[in-house]
Amino acid sequence: MATKKLSVEDFISEQLKIIRQHVPDVRLKENASIPIITVCIQPGSGGHMIATDIAKRLNFKLFDKNILISMANIAAVESRSLDTIEQERPSGVQDFITSLIDKDYVYTGDYVSYLKQEIEIIGKIGGGVIIGRGANFILSPKDRFSIRVIAPLDIRVRNVSFRHGISMAEAKKRIRNREQRRKTFIRETFHEDIADIMNYDLIINTLRMDVATSTDAAIGAIVGSQSNKTFEKETTYILKNKR
């Protein structure tokens, strides 16, 4: 029996049903003390390990490519179809040509719609760390703590070369290609600059900070923001008149 593909509206409805069935009301974001944490990563900076450590330390759920599985289940396609879009970031013409060849292909526009709804649903639950996918541009600043992990290019090239057992030249090429795809995706989808520091609450440079130190810094900032009720404000003024 063929599985019927759902519209975006049906997708939202189905996901909300799942939330109500499996997540107690007390865990919904309205009562959450810490919102969603988003981590935007420069390739090779070690940000994935830092995000993983943050999730473990806070007992949060980590969302990375597993987001695609949930999206694919509702959209009635294989997760590989969504993964292809993430890897290639196809243009409108490529979208059309591929759709003629692959009956399970998901248009980039549909992918973005499903992605936004999935991340917004995760935001309703709270207690999660989302890696990449423009999550910090989807969720309101009051609903997330946004982290950007960076490192100098030469450090990142060495990291990628060592991890994947490839030459420095190939590692640099991979980094450049991935950075360009991510930059283009954020610019075309959200009309934002992924490298603009004003889009983040905390910038972590792993040039001289290891994973443990970076995780400590992130958790300290998150807990401090929670204590000062920063998440309840649109902006925080550092300088105040004394009375």
C-alpha positions as CSV (number, residue, x, y, z in Angstrom):
1,M,0.0,0.0,0.0
2,A,1.5,3.3,-1.1
3,T,2.1,6.0,1.6
4,K,0.3,9.3,1.0
5,K,2.5,12.3,1.0
6,L,1.4,15.0,3.4
7,S,1.1,18.8,2.9
8,V,3.1,21.1,5.2
9,E,-0.2,21.7,7.2
10,D,-0.7,18.0,7.6
11,F,2.9,17.6,8.6
12,I,2.5,20.1,11.4
13,S,-0.7,18.5,12.6
14,E,0.9,15.0,12.7
15,Q,3.9,16.2,14.5
16,L,1.8,18.0,17.2
17,K,-0.2,14.8,17.7
18,I,3.1,13.0,18.3
19,I,4.2,15.6,20.8
20,R,0.9,15.5,22.8
21,Q,1.0,11.6,22.9
22,H,4.6,11.2,24.0
23,V,5.7,14.4,25.7
24,P,4.1,15.4,29.1
25,D,2.8,18.9,29.2
26,V,5.3,19.8,31.9
27,R,8.1,19.4,29.3
28,L,6.6,21.9,26.8
29,K,8.7,25.0,26.3
30,E,6.3,27.3,28.2
31,N,7.6,25.7,31.4
32,A,11.2,25.0,30.2
33,S,13.9,26.8,32.1
34,I,16.5,26.6,29.3
35,P,15.4,27.0,25.6
36,I,16.8,25.3,22.6
37,I,20.5,25.6,22.0
38,T,21.7,26.1,18.4
39,V,25.2,25.5,17.3
40,C,26.5,26.8,14.0
41,I,29.8,25.3,13.1
42,Q,32.7,26.2,10.8
43,P,33.8,23.0,9.1
44,G,36.8,21.5,11.0
45,S,36.4,23.7,14.1
46,G,35.4,20.8,16.4
47,G,31.9,22.3,16.9
48,H,30.2,18.9,16.5
49,M,32.1,17.5,19.5
50,I,31.4,20.6,21.5
51,A,27.6,20.4,20.7
52,T,27.6,16.7,21.6
53,D,29.3,17.4,24.9
54,I,26.9,20.3,25.7
55,A,23.9,17.9,25.1
56,K,25.4,15.2,27.3
57,R,26.3,17.6,30.2
58,L,22.8,19.2,30.2
59,N,21.0,15.9,29.5
60,F,19.5,17.4,26.3
61,K,18.6,15.6,23.1
62,L,21.1,16.2,20.2
63,F,19.5,17.0,16.8
64,D,21.7,16.7,13.8
65,K,21.0,14.5,10.8
66,N,18.4,12.6,12.8
67,I,16.1,15.6,12.1
68,L,16.0,14.3,8.5
69,I,14.6,10.9,9.6
70,S,11.7,12.5,11.3
71,M,11.1,14.8,8.3
72,A,11.3,11.9,5.9
73,N,8.8,9.8,7.9
74,I,6.2,12.5,7.7
75,A,6.9,13.5,4.1
76,A,6.8,9.8,3.0
77,V,10.2,9.8,1.4
78,E,13.6,8.3,2.1
79,S,15.9,10.3,4.3
80,R,18.5,10.0,1.5
81,S,16.4,12.4,-0.6
82,L,16.6,15.1,2.1
83,D,20.3,14.3,2.7
84,T,20.9,14.9,-1.0
85,I,19.4,18.4,-0.8
86,E,21.5,19.2,2.3
87,Q,24.7,18.0,0.6
88,E,24.1,19.6,-2.8
89,R,21.9,22.6,-2.2
90,P,20.5,22.4,-5.8
91,S,19.3,25.3,-7.9
92,G,15.7,25.5,-9.2
93,V,16.8,24.0,-12.6
94,Q,18.6,21.1,-10.8
95,D,15.5,20.7,-8.7
96,F,13.3,20.2,-11.8
97,I,15.7,17.9,-13.6
98,T,16.2,15.6,-10.6
99,S,12.5,15.4,-9.9
100,L,12.0,13.9,-13.3
101,I,14.5,11.2,-12.6
102,D,13.8,10.4,-8.9
103,K,10.1,10.0,-8.0
104,D,11.0,10.4,-4.3
105,Y,12.8,13.7,-4.8
106,V,11.8,16.5,-2.5
107,Y,11.9,20.1,-3.9
108,T,14.3,22.4,-2.1
109,G,11.4,24.7,-1.2
110,D,9.5,21.8,0.3
111,Y,12.6,20.7,2.2
112,V,12.9,24.2,3.8
113,S,9.2,24.2,4.8
114,Y,9.5,20.8,6.4
115,L,12.8,21.9,8.1
116,K,11.2,25.0,9.6
117,Q,8.2,23.2,10.9
118,E,10.4,20.4,12.4
119,I,12.7,22.9,14.2
120,E,9.7,24.9,15.4
121,I,8.2,21.8,16.9
122,I,11.5,20.9,18.6
123,G,11.5,24.4,20.0
124,K,8.1,23.8,21.5
125,I,9.4,20.8,23.4
126,G,12.7,22.5,24.6
127,G,15.7,20.7,26.0
128,G,17.5,20.1,22.8
129,V,20.8,21.0,21.0
130,I,20.4,21.6,17.3
131,I,23.5,21.5,15.0
132,G,23.4,23.8,12.0
133,R,20.4,23.8,9.5
134,G,19.8,27.5,10.1
135,A,18.0,26.8,13.4
136,N,19.1,30.0,15.0
137,F,17.4,31.9,12.1
138,I,14.2,29.9,12.4
139,L,13.7,30.2,16.2
140,S,13.1,33.5,17.9
141,P,16.1,34.9,19.9
142,K,13.9,34.5,23.1
143,D,13.5,30.8,22.3
144,R,17.1,29.8,21.7
145,F,20.7,30.3,22.8
146,S,22.8,30.5,19.7
147,I,26.5,29.5,19.6
148,R,28.9,29.9,16.7
149,V,32.1,27.7,16.8
150,I,35.0,29.0,14.7
151,A,38.8,28.4,14.2
152,P,41.5,29.7,11.9
153,L,41.5,28.0,8.5
154,D,44.9,26.4,8.9
155,I,43.8,24.7,12.1
156,R,40.6,23.5,10.5
157,V,42.4,22.1,7.5
158,R,44.7,20.1,9.7
159,N,41.8,18.8,11.7
160,V,39.9,17.6,8.6
161,S,43.1,16.2,7.1
162,F,43.8,14.2,10.2
163,R,40.3,13.0,10.8
164,H,39.6,11.8,7.3
165,G,43.1,10.7,6.3
166,I,43.3,13.0,3.3
167,S,45.8,15.5,2.0
168,M,45.9,19.1,3.3
169,A,44.9,20.3,-0.2
170,E,41.9,18.0,-0.3
171,A,40.9,19.0,3.2
172,K,41.0,22.7,2.3
173,K,39.0,22.0,-0.8
174,R,36.3,20.2,1.2
175,I,36.1,23.0,3.8
176,R,35.8,25.7,1.1
177,N,33.1,23.8,-0.7
178,R,31.1,23.1,2.4
179,E,31.4,26.6,3.6
180,Q,30.2,28.0,0.3
181,R,27.1,25.7,0.3
182,R,26.2,26.6,3.8
183,K,26.7,30.4,3.2
184,T,24.6,30.2,0.1
185,F,21.8,28.2,1.8
186,I,21.6,30.7,4.7
187,R,21.7,33.7,2.4
188,E,19.0,32.4,-0.1
189,T,16.7,30.9,2.6
190,F,16.9,33.4,5.4
191,H,18.5,36.4,3.7
192,E,21.2,36.4,6.4
193,D,25.0,36.2,6.6
194,I,26.1,33.0,8.4
195,A,29.4,34.7,9.4
196,D,27.8,37.8,11.0
197,I,28.6,37.6,14.7
198,M,25.5,39.6,15.5
199,N,23.5,36.5,14.7
200,Y,24.9,34.6,17.7
201,D,24.8,34.9,21.5
202,L,28.2,33.3,22.0
203,I,31.3,32.9,19.7
204,I,33.7,30.1,20.6
205,N,37.2,30.1,18.9
206,T,38.8,26.7,19.3
207,L,42.3,28.0,18.4
208,R,43.4,27.7,22.0
209,M,40.3,26.1,23.6
210,D,39.8,22.4,23.7
211,V,36.5,20.6,23.7
212,A,36.2,20.5,27.5
213,T,37.1,24.2,27.9
214,S,34.7,25.2,25.1
215,T,31.9,23.2,26.6
216,D,32.5,24.7,30.1
217,A,32.4,28.2,28.5
218,A,29.2,27.5,26.7
219,I,27.4,26.0,29.7
220,G,28.6,28.9,31.9
221,A,27.1,31.4,29.4
222,I,23.8,29.4,29.1
223,V,23.4,29.0,32.9
224,G,24.3,32.6,33.5
225,S,21.8,33.7,31.0
226,Q,19.2,31.5,32.6
227,S,19.9,33.0,36.1
228,N,19.6,36.5,34.8
229,K,16.4,35.7,32.9
230,T,18.0,36.8,29.7
231,F,15.9,34.3,27.7
232,E,12.8,36.4,28.6
233,K,14.2,39.5,27.0
234,E,14.7,40.7,23.4
235,T,17.8,42.6,24.4
236,T,19.9,43.1,27.5
237,Y,21.5,46.4,28.4
238,I,24.9,46.1,30.0
239,L,25.2,49.7,31.0
240,K,22.5,51.0,33.4
241,N,22.1,54.2,35.3
242,K,22.9,53.9,39.0
243,R,20.2,55.2,41.4
